[in-house]
């Protein structure tokens, strides 16, 4: 019960970072999330430089492949810190850190 309440309180502060997803119908036998990279049907790929996870799968209504990509970590969805705190990217560039606004070396409590 306490965990649910804490989750609800955290959601009340959501307002800073916005996540995204996109889909693209592909021609041919593979998906291409970016230049030089190809994916086969049923495969997944993490693009850490963009904090993005992509999947390539066969569309149910046709034989076309569909590339689906969504942000993860700092790009996973809409969230924000409590007053006096800020959201910053972690050391890997994708994970989320909630820190004190006046001192980024200290976690927000």
N, C-alpha and C positions, 0 to 999 in steps of 0.2 A: 504494500500500500504506500509506504514512504517513497519507494522508487518511482511509482506512478505519479505521485504528487510532485516529486522533484522534476520529473520529465515534463509535467504540465507547466510548472513554474518556468522551466527553461524555455519552453515553446512561447511563453508570454513575452519573452525578450527578443523574439526573432525579428530582425529587420536589416541586417547588414549585407551578407553575401548571398548572391543569387545563383542557384545551380541551373544547369541546362541539360537538355538531351536533344538529339536530332536523328533523323532517319533519312536514308538515301537509297533509292532503288538502283541497283547496279546492273550493268550489261555484262555478259560474259560469264566466266566460270569462277571468278573471284571478286572479293571486295577490295577496295583501295582506300583506306582511311587517310593516307597521305602519300605524297610522291615517293616511289621506291619501295613501298610496303604493300604486299598483297596478302589477303586472307582467304582461306578456303571455307566452304560451307561448314558451319558448326564450330568454328574457331573463335577464340577470344584474344584480345590484345590490350595490354596496358600501355598507354602513352604518358609516361610520367612527366615529360616536359610540358604537357598540356593538362595534367591531372585528369586524364580522360580514359575511360574503359570502353572498348568497342567490341561488338559481336557481329559476326557475319552468319546469316541464316537464310534458308529458303523461305520465300513468301508463301503463305498457306494457299492463296488463291491463284497462284501462277508458278511458273518455273523460275521466276526472277529471284535473284539474291537481294537481300536487304542488309545494308550496313546500319547498325544502331549504335550510337555513341552517347555516353553520358559523362558529365563531370563527376569526379569523386573527391573525397577529402574536402579541401577548401572550396571546391566547385560542386559539391554534392547537393546543396539545397540552400534554402534561405534560413539564415540564423544570425544571431547577433549577441553581443555581450550585455551583461547587466551594467547599470550606470557606474562610471568610473573605470571601466575596463574596455579593452579593444580586442578584436579578433585579428590575429596575424598568422601567416603561414609558418608551419614548423620548419625544422632544419632541412627536410627533404623537399620543401617547396609545395607540398600538397596537403600534409596533415595540418590540423587546426590547433592553434594555441590560443587560449583566452588569458590575457595578461593584464596587469594594471596599466592604465593609460599613461601614467606618469613614469613608470619604470617597467619596461618590457622584460626585464630579467626576473620579475616576480609574477607568479601565477595569480590570477584573480581568485579571490575566495568569497 
